[in-house]
Amino acid sequence: MTMEVGRVCVKIAGREAGRKCVVVEVVDKNFVVVVGDGVRRRRCNIAHLEPLDKTVKIKKGASDKEIIKSLK
């Protein structure tokens, strides 16, 4: 499954493991920027993410609060 903007994922590594997040930016083939409920906006290795089959519609430059609201 490819990582695209709006893809809902679960972090599987690190202190935020088990939390849901949304991809807000694709950096390159190995890294994306994610934000979510209990997940700070930061760069993340895609090997540390488990993509779900769900996506959310987010617009470019959306705030963290808007993204977390659409995740729920």
C-alpha positions in Angstrom: 0.0 0.0 0.0 1.4 3.4 -1.0 1.6 6.3 1.4 -0.3 9.3 0.2 -1.6 12.4 1.9 -4.7 11.6 4.0 -3.8 7.9 4.6 -4.7 6.8 8.2 -1.9 4.8 9.8 -1.0 3.2 13.2 2.5 3.8 14.6 4.2 0.5 15.4 7.5 1.8 16.8 8.6 4.4 19.3 6.9 6.1 22.3 3.8 6.8 20.2 3.3 3.1 19.2 -0.3 2.0 18.9 -1.6 5.5 18.2 -3.5 6.5 15.0 -2.1 9.2 12.8 -2.7 10.8 9.4 0.0 11.4 6.7 0.0 15.1 5.9 3.1 15.3 3.7 5.2 12.8 1.7 8.9 13.7 2.1 10.5 11.0 0.0 10.3 7.2 -0.5 11.2 6.5 3.1 9.8 9.3 5.1 6.4 11.1 5.6 5.2 13.8 8.0 2.4 12.6 10.3 0.1 14.1 12.9 -2.6 12.5 15.0 -4.3 12.0 18.4 -1.4 11.9 20.8 1.1 12.0 17.9 3.0 15.2 17.4 3.6 16.6 13.9 6.9 15.1 12.9 8.8 13.2 10.2 8.4 9.4 10.5 10.0 6.5 8.7 7.3 4.6 6.8 8.7 1.3 8.1 7.4 2.4 11.5 3.8 2.9 10.2 1.1 0.3 9.6 -1.2 1.8 6.9 -4.9 1.2 7.3 -7.4 1.0 4.4 -8.9 4.3 5.5 -8.2 7.8 4.2 -9.4 11.2 5.3 -9.9 14.3 3.1 -7.5 17.0 4.3 -6.6 20.2 2.5 -3.0 21.4 2.1 -2.0 23.5 5.1 -4.7 22.1 7.4 -4.1 22.7 11.1 -3.4 19.9 13.6 -6.7 20.4 15.3 -8.6 20.1 11.9 -6.8 16.9 11.1 -7.3 15.3 14.6 -11.0 16.2 14.3 -11.3 14.5 10.9 -9.6 11.4 12.3 -12.3 11.0 15.0 
